[in-house]
Amino acid sequence: MTDRFFLLRRPWFWALLSVVAALLVVLVLPGDLFLSSSSGDIEQLASARAFAAANIKAGHFPLWNPNAYAGEPFLGDFQSAELYPPNLVFLILPLARAVNFSFLLHLLILAWGIGYWASRRGCHPLAAALAGMAVALSGPVFLRLYAGHLANASSMAWAPWMLLALESAWRGPALRPLLLAAAAACLQILGGHPQYVFYVAMAAGLHAVVQSVVDPAVRWRALPMVAAAYLGGAALAAAQLLPGFAAVAESVRQGPLDFDFVRMFSLPPENLLTLVAPGFFGDLTTHPYWGRCYLWEVVPFIGVAGLALVALGALSREHGRRARYDLMVAGLLLVLALGDNTPLLRLLYDHAPGFDKFRTLAKFTFPMVLFAAMPLAAGADRLIRGQDVSPKLSTALLAVGGLAIAAGLFLWVQPAGISGMLAAVQRSTDNYLPAGKLTDAQFLHEAGVQAGCSLSVAGILLAILGLALWRWPAQPRWRWVPLLMLPMEMFGFAHANFATARLADLTPQPERDFLTAHPGDYRILTPSRPDDNYFLGASNLWGNNPLVLKRYAEFIQYSQGGNPDRASQYADIKHLTPAFGLIRFGVVMDPSPAVPGAYLIQSNLHPLPRAFLLANYQVLPGRNAILPQLFQPDFDPEKIAYLESAPSPQPRANATPGAVQVTNITSDSLTIAADTPPPTLLLITDLYSRDWRARPLLGSTQSHYDILPADYIIRAIPLAAGHHHLVVEFAPSSFKTGLLISIVGWLAWLGTLSWSYRKLYQTAILSPPNH
């Protein structure tokens, strides 16, 4: 084997070795330990992964999730990520170990993508590796572990591969890079977080526009190739996209989101301080975060040394021009991340497709950090290769460091100096500390001291960097100081924001004990932990997911005295109404505010059966007519059903309806046997969706069954007189269509890739060797 062979294989060898090392780390950890905090969203993603794995192991591919929101589409919820290939690990490893390995695997994929992108730009391998490490441990990425955002991490990991492939496509032979870009887009979609797909696509588009302006050679190639890559990725991921779009069309996200919702969680301008002082507003473990929004959304930290390397890269002779264009893209993404803090958001919301579908514009800090990583790698490359540095940069670092030290010492001595900022945060209503915390004198003192310490540390680091760059021309070894400081900073930042949880933390013992003692086919409500339902073995009345069915969200909103037009994924369910019997509500369990470890338990324990027969009905014209009837004091769902259209066959009023039995239940289906002497209605106390179908089995009287919405949120099936044996199943046609498109797309992708390599091989064979 030639030396060239080893040089080509070496990056993949190290990539494989790092993945094996991550797996070994995961296997050494306790089997019930999550590398996430129990106070984050880990229960939502972990329960979804566990639910999917259990069903698939049993030979069933689940399309409906009965565990949250009284039922919702499962495959259609992008975050389920059922079709995402790396999630096969959940079929092999125990749950916590699979979650941990998935987190570490995607950090490695992201880091290797950044490193490979930087190396293709001509950077030294060590510089490329440092850039990859810095991004993987940066604020927009690593804090997702604490929050339990597994779907975020999965979709983020493929972003640098997409951007690298697009650059390669518009600067050289385009076919294979476009195939890589389409595959990366597909994996981003399947990874489970469409918002990152949209934001990275926006970043790729901005990058293409900037390059088209400054480089005539790519002017007519860049934007068309971005469009081609995403169209190809959409075709490859159609089996996920089409059911996802169908689910969105029935969810609270079906139309434009309210502007007040979209502007939530924009990057607060004061949080730009975290570029150098990530602990200024606190952290996730020891000093409670007191800034606006959630910390994992609004910390664009990539290291103080990282910023110095970015500046070095922008001033580099070899890489400076391209690095400055990268920083131009990063600057545009920063403006987008600021969201409602600039006038631009309103214009984008009103006129730009997609900006009325998502909130949390602060997530644009992720692609911003990706584009900052390239100048960072260029700066590190400049130091490693021993290129000279302008003394103006070292002077600037020393000056800014001195100012930061002075400000930090002031706050350390006078912590009350932070009071104005605390008051502004309190007025914003975007803070999630307990009420009264921001006005507590002791908390004010601690917050001021912490902010001062964080600024002082940032100032000291800046001063050291300035000194190192000033000393470098005389003593070349000083150039290694920034390169060594960067990993130390990033690992220190990661350590300060790292927490773990146990599987038992996700299912409190009092809840488990109650449900064990009170078995039954009813739904529960756990307001403080709406996503622990799968682990408890019970369906929850509510959840924490943007794809709650709109009909159901409107029903819940109205039940609490709210306007159903403003229904969303959020609801503060305080009032328990008899109408909740429609969805088999039984018990609400919430931690006691007065007694730690105790729970407040309220029982209804008169839920309706899963299926029953009913002869009486009334047709009313839609939501505004039906919802008021459901909350009348004399409403009895076992005596009358409110329909939106006349049933066929029509039930005989006041007749004895007959008997019904549910003979089999899966996540996606019910098998039902019924005998109905007169025509009647079969009521099913599960949520209505237009993708539920009823299919007759052998011996059934009817050859066709319709499913109608009843009482606005549940299902009704008109039955003729006779014997009925049927399966009611969730069978979205969008999945079959999408699966067919994906299969054809992947066959075309593999065929094109094979053809391109065969053509390359033939060209190499036929070309005469150079002497």
C-alpha positions in Angstrom: 0.0 0.0 0.0 1.2 3.5 -0.8 1.8 6.4 1.5 -0.9 8.2 -0.3 -3.4 5.5 0.7 -2.6 6.0 4.4 -2.8 9.8 4.0 -6.3 9.5 2.5 -7.5 7.0 5.1 -6.0 8.6 8.2 -8.9 11.1 8.9 -11.5 8.2 8.6 -9.4 6.1 10.9 -9.3 8.8 13.6 -13.1 9.4 13.1 -13.8 5.7 13.6 -11.5 5.6 16.6 -13.3 8.6 18.3 -16.7 6.9 17.7 -15.4 3.7 19.3 -14.0 5.7 22.2 -17.4 7.4 22.7 -19.1 4.0 22.8 -16.7 2.7 25.4 -17.3 5.8 27.6 -21.0 5.2 27.3 -20.7 1.5 28.2 -18.7 2.4 31.3 -21.3 4.8 32.6 -24.2 3.5 34.8 -27.0 2.0 32.6 -29.6 4.4 33.9 -27.6 7.7 33.8 -28.4 10.3 31.2 -25.8 13.0 30.2 -28.6 15.5 30.5 -30.4 17.3 33.3 -33.7 16.0 34.6 -34.9 19.6 34.6 -34.5 19.8 30.8 -36.5 18.1 28.0 -34.8 14.8 28.1 -37.9 13.0 29.2 -39.7 14.0 26.0 -37.0 12.7 23.6 -36.1 9.7 25.7 -39.7 8.6 26.0 -40.2 9.0 22.2 -37.1 6.9 21.5 -38.1 4.3 24.0 -41.6 4.1 22.6 -40.4 3.7 19.0 -37.8 1.1 20.0 -40.2 -1.0 22.0 -42.8 -1.1 19.1 -40.2 -1.8 16.4 -38.7 -4.6 18.4 -42.2 -6.0 18.7 -42.6 -5.9 14.9 -44.7 -2.8 14.7 -43.7 0.6 13.2 -45.7 3.2 15.1 -47.4 6.1 13.3 -49.5 7.4 16.2 -48.4 8.3 19.7 -51.1 7.6 22.3 -49.0 8.8 25.2 -49.0 12.6 24.9 -51.7 15.2 24.2 -54.4 12.4 24.5 -52.9 11.2 21.2 -51.0 12.7 18.3 -49.2 11.7 15.1 -45.9 10.1 15.9 -44.0 9.8 12.6 -45.5 13.1 11.6 -43.9 14.7 14.6 -40.4 15.3 13.2 -38.8 14.9 16.6 -39.8 11.2 16.7 -37.0 10.7 14.1 -38.2 7.2 13.4 -36.5 7.0 10.0 -33.2 8.5 11.1 -30.5 5.8 10.5 -28.3 6.5 13.6 -31.4 5.9 15.8 -30.9 2.2 15.1 -28.7 2.3 18.2 -31.9 2.5 20.3 -32.7 -1.0 19.1 -29.3 -2.3 20.4 -28.4 -0.4 23.5 -30.4 0.2 26.7 -32.2 3.6 26.6 -29.9 5.8 28.7 -26.8 4.4 27.0 -28.3 4.9 23.6 -29.2 8.5 24.4 -25.7 9.2 25.6 -24.1 7.6 22.7 -26.3 9.5 20.3 -25.4 12.8 21.9 -21.6 12.0 21.7 -21.9 10.6 18.2 -23.5 13.8 16.9 -20.9 16.0 18.6 -18.3 14.0 16.8 -20.1 14.2 13.5 -20.3 17.9 13.9 -16.7 18.3 15.0 -15.4 16.2 12.1 -17.6 18.1 9.7 -16.1 21.4 10.8 -12.6 19.9 10.7 -13.0 18.5 7.3 -14.5 21.8 6.0 -11.5 23.7 7.4 -9.0 21.2 6.0 -10.5 21.5 2.6 -10.0 25.3 2.9 -6.2 24.5 3.3 -5.9 24.8 7.1 -3.4 22.7 9.0 -5.0 19.5 10.5 -4.4 20.7 14.0 -6.1 24.0 13.3 -9.0 22.2 11.7 -9.3 19.9 14.7 -9.3 22.9 17.1 -12.1 24.5 15.2 -14.2 21.4 15.3 -13.6 21.0 19.0 -14.5 24.6 19.7 -17.8 24.3 17.8 -18.8 21.0 19.4 -18.3 22.6 22.9 -19.7 26.0 22.0 -22.7 27.6 23.6 -25.2 27.0 20.8 -24.2 23.3 20.7 -23.0 21.8 23.9 -25.7 23.4 26.1 -28.2 21.2 24.2 -26.9 18.2 26.3 -28.1 19.8 29.5 -31.5 20.6 28.0 -31.8 17.1 26.6 -32.3 18.4 23.0 -31.4 15.2 21.2 -33.3 16.1 18.0 -31.5 19.5 17.9 -28.1 17.8 18.2 -29.0 15.3 15.5 -30.0 17.9 12.9 -27.2 20.3 13.8 -24.5 17.6 13.2 -24.9 17.6 9.5 -24.8 21.3 8.9 -21.1 21.6 8.2 -21.2 18.7 5.8 -24.0 20.5 3.9 -22.0 23.8 3.7 -18.8 22.0 2.8 -20.5 20.1 0.0 -22.1 23.2 -1.4 -18.8 25.1 -1.5 -17.2 22.2 -3.3 -20.1 22.0 -5.8 -20.0 25.6 -6.9 -16.2 25.7 -7.1 -15.5 22.5 -9.0 -17.2 19.3 -10.5 -20.6 19.5 -9.0 -22.2 16.0 -9.2 -20.7 14.2 -6.2 -20.7 17.3 -3.9 -24.4 17.8 -4.8 -25.1 14.2 -3.9 -23.3 14.7 -0.5 -25.3 17.9 0.1 -28.6 16.2 -0.7 -27.8 13.4 1.7 -26.8 15.9 4.4 -30.0 17.8 3.9 -31.9 14.5 4.1 -30.2 13.5 7.4 -30.9 16.9 8.8 -34.6 16.5 8.1 -34.7 12.9 9.4 -32.7 14.0 12.5 -35.8 15.6 13.9 -35.6 19.4 14.1 -37.0 21.2 11.0 -36.1 24.6 12.4 -32.4 23.9 12.1 -33.0 22.7 8.6 -34.6 26.0 7.7 -32.0 28.1 9.5 -29.1 26.3 8.0 -30.7 26.6 4.6 -31.0 30.3 5.2 -27.3 30.4 6.1 -26.4 28.5 3.0 -28.5 30.9 0.9 -26.8 33.9 2.5 -23.4 32.3 1.9 -24.3 31.7 -1.7 -25.4 35.3 -2.2 -22.2 36.7 -0.6 -20.1 34.5 -2.8 -22.1 35.4 -5.9 -21.4 39.1 -5.2 -17.7 38.8 -4.6 -16.7 35.9 -6.9 -17.9 36.1 -10.6 -16.8 32.4 -11.1 -19.6 31.1 -8.9 -22.2 33.8 -9.6 -24.6 31.6 -11.7 -23.9 28.4 -9.8 -24.1 29.1 -6.1 -27.8 29.7 -5.5 -29.2 27.2 -8.0 -27.0 24.5 -6.3 -28.3 25.4 -2.9 -31.9 24.9 -4.3 -30.9 21.7 -6.0 -29.3 20.2 -2.9 -32.4 20.9 -0.7 -34.8 19.7 -3.4 -32.8 16.5 -3.6 -32.7 16.2 0.2 -36.5 16.7 0.4 -37.0 13.9 -2.2 -34.8 11.5 -0.2 -36.6 12.4 3.1 -40.1 12.4 1.6 -41.2 9.5 3.8 -40.7 11.8 6.8 -41.6 15.1 5.1 -45.0 14.2 3.7 -46.4 12.7 7.0 -44.8 15.7 8.8 -46.6 18.2 6.5 -49.9 16.3 7.0 -49.5 16.4 10.8 -48.7 20.1 10.7 -51.9 20.7 8.6 -53.9 19.4 11.5 -51.9 20.9 14.3 -51.7 24.3 16.0 -48.9 25.1 13.6 -51.1 24.8 10.5 -51.2 28.5 9.8 -48.9 31.5 10.5 -47.9 31.7 14.1 -48.9 34.8 16.0 -46.2 37.5 15.8 -45.9 37.7 19.6 -45.1 34.0 19.6 -42.6 34.2 16.8 -40.6 37.0 18.4 -40.2 35.0 21.6 -36.6 34.0 22.5 -34.8 36.4 20.2 -31.2 36.9 21.2 -31.1 39.6 23.8 -28.4 42.2 22.9 -27.0 42.2 26.4 -26.2 38.5 25.9 -23.5 39.4 23.4 -21.5 39.8 26.6 -21.4 36.0 26.7 -19.1 36.0 23.7 -16.3 36.7 26.2 -18.0 36.1 29.6 -20.3 33.1 29.3 -21.0 33.1 33.0 -22.0 36.7 33.3 -25.7 35.9 33.7 -25.1 32.7 35.6 -24.8 29.1 34.4 -26.9 25.9 34.4 -25.4 24.2 37.5 -24.1 26.5 40.3 -25.3 30.0 39.6 -28.9 30.4 38.6 -29.3 32.0 35.2 -31.1 35.3 35.5 -31.0 36.7 32.0 -33.7 36.6 29.4 -34.9 33.5 27.6 -33.2 30.1 28.3 -29.5 30.0 28.6 -29.0 27.2 26.0 -30.6 29.5 23.4 -28.7 32.7 24.0 -25.0 32.0 24.6 -23.0 32.3 21.4 -19.7 31.5 23.2 -16.9 30.0 21.2 -14.1 30.9 23.5 -12.2 34.1 24.3 -9.2 32.5 22.6 -11.6 31.6 19.8 -12.5 35.2 19.2 -8.8 36.1 19.1 -8.2 33.4 16.5 -11.1 34.6 14.5 -9.5 38.1 14.4 -6.2 36.5 13.4 -7.9 34.6 10.6 -9.6 37.7 9.3 -6.2 39.4 9.1 -4.4 36.4 7.5 -2.6 36.9 4.2 -3.5 33.4 2.9 -7.0 32.9 4.3 -8.0 36.5 5.2 -10.2 37.3 2.2 -12.4 34.2 2.5 -12.4 34.6 6.3 -13.8 38.1 6.0 -16.6 36.9 3.7 -17.4 34.2 6.3 -17.6 36.9 9.0 -19.9 38.9 6.7 -22.3 35.8 6.6 -21.9 35.4 10.4 -22.7 39.0 10.9 -25.9 38.7 8.8 -26.9 35.6 10.8 -26.3 37.5 14.1 -28.7 40.2 12.9 -31.3 37.5 12.3 -30.6 36.0 15.7 -31.4 39.3 17.3 -34.9 38.9 16.0 -37.4 41.2 17.6 -34.5 43.5 18.8 -34.2 44.8 15.2 -36.9 46.1 12.8 -36.0 43.3 10.4 -38.1 40.6 12.0 -41.4 42.3 11.3 -40.5 42.6 7.6 -39.4 39.0 7.4 -42.5 37.8 9.2 -44.8 39.7 6.8 -42.9 38.9 3.5 -40.4 36.1 3.8 -41.7 32.5 3.6 -40.9 30.4 6.7 -40.3 33.2 9.2 -43.9 32.9 10.4 -43.5 29.2 11.2 -40.9 29.3 14.0 -40.0 31.1 17.2 -36.6 31.3 18.9 -34.7 33.4 16.3 -31.7 33.0 18.7 -31.1 29.6 17.1 -29.4 31.5 14.3 -26.4 31.7 16.6 -25.7 28.1 15.6 -25.0 28.7 11.9 -23.3 32.0 12.9 -20.8 29.9 15.0 -20.3 27.6 12.0 -19.2 30.5 9.8 -17.1 31.9 12.6 -15.3 28.6 12.9 -13.7 29.0 9.5 -11.8 32.2 10.4 -11.0 30.6 13.8 -9.3 27.7 11.9 -7.6 30.2 9.6 -6.2 32.0 12.7 -5.0 28.8 14.3 -3.4 27.8 11.0 -1.6 31.2 10.9 -0.1 30.6 14.4 0.9 27.0 13.7 2.7 28.0 10.5 4.5 30.8 12.3 3.2 33.7 10.2 3.7 37.2 11.7 0.9 39.1 13.6 0.2 42.8 13.5 1.1 44.4 16.9 -2.2 46.4 16.7 -4.1 43.2 17.5 -2.1 42.5 20.6 -2.5 46.1 21.7 -6.3 45.8 21.2 -6.5 42.6 23.1 -4.6 44.1 26.0 -6.8 47.2 26.0 -10.1 45.3 25.9 -8.8 42.9 28.6 -7.9 45.8 30.8 -11.4 47.3 30.5 -13.0 44.0 31.2 -10.9 43.5 34.3 -11.7 47.0 35.5 -15.5 46.4 35.0 -15.3 43.0 36.6 -13.5 44.4 39.7 -16.1 47.1 40.0 -19.0 44.7 40.0 -17.1 42.4 42.4 -16.8 45.3 44.9 -20.2 46.9 44.1 -22.5 44.0 43.1 -25.5 46.4 43.1 -24.1 47.9 39.9 -25.9 45.0 38.2 -29.3 46.2 39.5 -30.3 48.2 36.4 -29.8 45.2 34.2 -31.7 42.9 36.6 -34.6 45.4 36.5 -34.6 45.5 32.7 -34.7 41.7 32.6 -37.6 41.7 35.0 -39.6 44.2 32.9 -39.1 42.1 29.8 -41.2 39.2 31.3 -38.8 36.8 29.4 -37.2 35.5 32.6 -38.1 32.1 34.1 -36.7 32.4 37.6 -39.3 32.0 40.5 -41.3 35.1 41.2 -39.5 37.7 43.4 -36.1 36.2 42.8 -34.9 39.2 40.7 -35.8 41.6 43.5 -34.2 39.6 46.3 -31.3 41.5 47.9 -29.2 38.4 48.5 -29.7 37.2 44.9 -28.7 40.7 43.6 -25.5 40.5 45.5 -24.7 37.0 44.3 -25.5 37.9 40.7 -23.3 41.0 40.7 -20.4 39.1 42.2 -20.8 36.3 39.6 -21.0 38.8 36.7 -17.9 40.6 38.0 -15.9 37.4 38.3 -16.9 36.3 34.8 -15.9 39.6 33.4 -12.6 39.6 35.3 -11.7 36.1 34.0 -12.5 37.2 30.5 -10.3 40.3 30.9 -7.4 38.2 32.3 -7.7 35.8 29.3 -7.7 38.7 26.8 -4.7 40.2 28.5 -2.8 36.9 28.4 -3.7 36.5 24.7 -2.5 40.1 24.0 0.7 39.4 25.9 1.3 36.2 24.0 0.9 37.8 20.6 3.1 40.7 21.6 5.9 38.4 22.8 5.6 36.0 19.9 8.0 37.7 17.4 10.8 37.6 20.0 9.9 34.2 21.5 8.0 32.0 18.9 6.9 29.5 21.6 4.4 32.1 22.8 2.3 31.5 19.7 1.1 28.2 21.3 -0.6 30.0 24.2 -3.9 30.8 22.3 -3.9 27.3 20.8 -3.6 25.7 24.3 -5.9 28.2 25.9 -8.8 27.4 23.5 -9.4 23.8 24.5 -8.9 24.6 28.2 -11.6 27.4 27.9 -14.1 25.2 26.1 -13.7 22.2 28.4 -14.1 24.6 31.4 -17.3 26.1 29.9 -18.6 22.6 29.2 -17.9 21.5 32.8 -19.7 24.5 34.3 -22.8 23.6 32.3 -22.9 19.9 32.5 -25.4 17.8 34.6 -26.7 14.3 34.7 -30.0 12.6 35.5 -31.2 9.1 36.4 -34.0 7.3 34.6 -35.8 7.2 38.0 -35.7 11.1 38.1 -38.0 11.1 35.0 -40.7 9.0 36.8 -41.3 10.1 40.4 -42.1 7.3 42.8 -45.4 8.7 44.1 -46.8 8.8 40.5 -45.7 5.2 39.9 -47.1 4.0 43.2 -50.5 5.6 42.5 -50.8 4.2 39.0 -49.8 0.7 40.2 -52.4 0.8 42.9 -55.1 2.2 40.5 -54.9 0.3 37.1 -57.3 1.2 34.4 -57.9 2.6 30.9 -57.8 6.3 31.8 -55.6 9.3 31.1 -53.6 11.3 33.6 -52.4 14.9 33.9 -49.0 15.6 35.3 -48.5 19.4 34.8 -45.0 19.6 36.0 -43.8 16.6 33.9 -46.1 16.3 30.9 -43.7 13.9 29.0 -43.1 11.2 31.5 -46.2 9.3 30.4 -44.5 6.5 28.4 -42.3 5.6 31.4 -45.3 5.6 33.7 -47.3 3.4 31.3 -50.2 6.0 31.1 -51.5 8.4 28.5 -51.2 12.1 29.4 -53.8 14.7 28.9 -51.2 17.2 27.8 -47.6 17.3 26.6 -44.7 19.5 25.4 -44.7 19.4 21.6 -45.6 21.9 18.8 -47.6 19.4 16.9 -50.6 19.1 19.2 -53.8 18.6 17.2 -55.5 21.9 16.7 -59.0 20.7 17.5 -57.8 19.3 20.8 -55.8 22.4 21.7 -58.8 24.6 21.0 -60.9 22.3 23.3 -58.4 22.6 26.1 -58.1 26.4 25.7 -61.9 26.8 25.8 -62.2 24.6 28.8 -59.9 27.0 30.7 -61.9 30.0 29.8 -59.6 31.1 27.0 -60.1 32.0 23.4 -59.8 28.9 21.2 -58.4 31.1 18.4 -55.3 31.5 20.5 -54.8 27.8 21.2 -51.1 26.7 21.2 -48.9 23.9 22.5 -49.0 25.6 25.9 -51.9 25.4 28.4 -52.2 26.0 32.1 -54.8 23.4 33.0 -56.2 24.4 36.4 -59.9 23.8 35.9 -61.0 20.2 35.7 -64.3 19.8 33.9 -66.6 16.8 33.4 -66.1 17.3 29.6 -62.7 15.8 30.1 -64.5 12.5 30.4 -64.7 12.6 26.6 -61.0 11.7 26.6 -61.0 9.3 29.5 -59.4 11.7 32.0 -58.9 10.1 35.4 -56.2 11.6 37.6 -54.1 14.8 38.0 -50.9 14.5 39.9 -48.7 17.5 40.8 -45.9 18.0 43.3 -47.1 19.7 46.5 -45.7 23.2 46.9 -45.9 22.9 50.7 -44.5 19.4 51.3 -41.3 18.4 49.4 -41.6 14.9 47.9 -45.4 14.8 48.3 -47.9 15.0 45.5 -51.4 16.5 45.2 -53.7 13.9 43.6 -57.2 14.7 42.3 -59.2 11.9 40.9 -62.1 11.9 38.5 -62.2 8.1 38.0 -65.4 8.2 36.0 -63.9 8.3 32.5 -65.9 7.1 29.6 -65.1 3.7 28.1 -62.8 3.6 25.1 -65.7 2.6 22.9 -69.5 2.8 23.4 -72.6 2.9 21.4 -74.9 5.9 21.2 -78.2 6.5 19.3 -78.8 10.2 19.9 -77.0 13.0 18.1 -77.3 16.5 16.9 -75.7 18.2 13.9 -74.1 21.6 14.7 -72.1 23.9 12.4 -68.6 23.5 13.7 -66.4 24.6 16.6 -68.1 27.7 17.8 -71.5 25.9 18.1 -70.2 22.6 19.5 -67.7 23.8 22.2 -70.3 25.7 24.3 -72.5 22.7 24.4 -69.8 20.5 25.8 -69.4 22.7 28.8 -73.0 23.1 29.7 -73.8 21.8 33.2 -76.3 19.3 31.9 -74.1 17.9 29.1 -73.8 14.1 29.3 -71.5 12.6 26.6 -73.2 9.2 27.2 -76.6 10.5 26.1 -75.9 12.7 23.1 -73.1 13.3 20.6 -72.6 16.6 18.6 -71.6 16.0 15.0 -70.6 18.3 12.2 -72.4 16.5 9.4 -75.2 14.0 9.2 -74.2 10.4 9.6 -74.9 7.6 7.2 -76.6 5.3 8.0 -78.6 7.5 10.4 -79.1 6.2 13.9 -82.6 5.5 15.2 -83.2 8.0 18.0 -83.7 6.7 21.6 -83.3 3.1 20.4 -81.3 0.5 22.5 -78.0 0.6 20.7 -76.6 -2.9 21.3 -73.2 -4.1 22.5 -69.6 -3.3 21.7 -66.2 -4.8 22.7 -62.7 -3.7 22.0 -60.8 -6.9 21.3 -57.3 -5.6 20.5 -55.3 -2.4 21.0 -52.0 -1.2 19.5 -50.6 2.3 19.4 -52.1 2.8 15.9 -55.2 0.6 15.9 -58.3 -0.7 17.7 -60.0 -3.9 16.7 -63.7 -3.7 17.6 -66.6 -6.1 17.6 -70.2 -4.7 17.8 -73.8 -6.0 17.5 -76.3 -3.3 16.7 -80.0 -4.3 16.3 -80.8 -0.8 15.0 -78.5 1.7 13.2 -76.4 3.6 15.8 -73.1 5.5 16.4 -69.9 3.9 17.6 -68.1 6.5 19.8 -64.4 6.1 20.4 -62.9 8.3 23.1 -59.6 8.9 21.3 -58.8 12.0 19.4 -60.1 12.5 15.8 -57.7 13.0 12.9 -58.6 12.8 9.3 -55.9 10.1 8.8 -57.8 7.5 10.9 -59.4 4.8 8.8 -61.9 2.1 9.6 -61.5 -1.2 7.7 -64.1 -4.1 7.8 -62.9 -7.5 8.8 -64.4 -10.9 7.8 -68.0 -11.3 8.8 -68.8 -7.5 9.1 -72.2 -6.3 7.9 -70.8 -3.1 6.3 -68.3 -3.0 3.5 -67.3 0.6 4.2 -67.1 2.7 7.4 -66.7 6.5 7.8 -65.0 8.2 10.7 -66.5 11.5 11.7 -65.5 14.0 14.3 -67.8 13.8 17.3 -68.0 16.4 20.1 -65.4 18.2 18.1 -62.4 16.1 19.3 -63.3 12.4 19.4 -64.4 9.9 16.8 -67.8 8.6 15.7 -68.5 5.7 13.2 -72.0 5.3 11.9 -73.0 1.6 12.1 -75.9 -0.1 10.3 -78.0 -2.7 12.0 -76.1 -6.0 12.2 -72.8 -7.5 13.3 -69.6 -5.5 12.9 -66.0 -6.5 13.1 -63.6 -3.7 12.1 -60.2 -2.3 12.6 -59.8 1.4 13.3 -56.3 2.4 12.3 -54.1 5.4 11.8 -53.0 5.1 8.2 -51.9 8.3 6.6 -51.7 8.0 2.8 -48.9 10.6 3.0 -46.6 8.0 4.4 -47.1 5.6 1.6 -46.6 8.3 -1.0 -43.6 9.7 0.8 -42.1 6.2 1.2 -42.4 5.5 -2.5 -40.7 8.9 -3.4 -37.9 8.2 -0.9 -37.3 4.7 -2.3 -37.1 6.0 -5.9 -35.0 8.9 -4.7 -32.4 6.8 -2.9 -32.2 4.3 -5.9 -31.5 7.3 -8.2 -29.0 8.7 -5.7 -27.1 5.4 -5.4 -27.2 4.8 -9.1 -25.9 8.3 -9.9 -23.1 8.0 -7.3 -22.0 4.6 -8.7 -22.1 6.0 -12.2 -19.9 9.0 -11.2 -17.3 6.8 -9.6 -17.3 4.4 -12.5 -16.7 7.3 -14.9 -13.9 8.6 -12.6 -12.3 5.2 -12.6 -12.5 4.8 -16.3 -11.0 8.3 -16.8 -8.1 7.4 -14.5 -7.5 4.1 -16.4 -7.6 5.7 -19.8 -5.5 8.8 -18.9 -1.8 8.3 -19.7 0.5 8.7 -16.6 2.5 11.8 -16.2 6.3 11.5 -16.2 
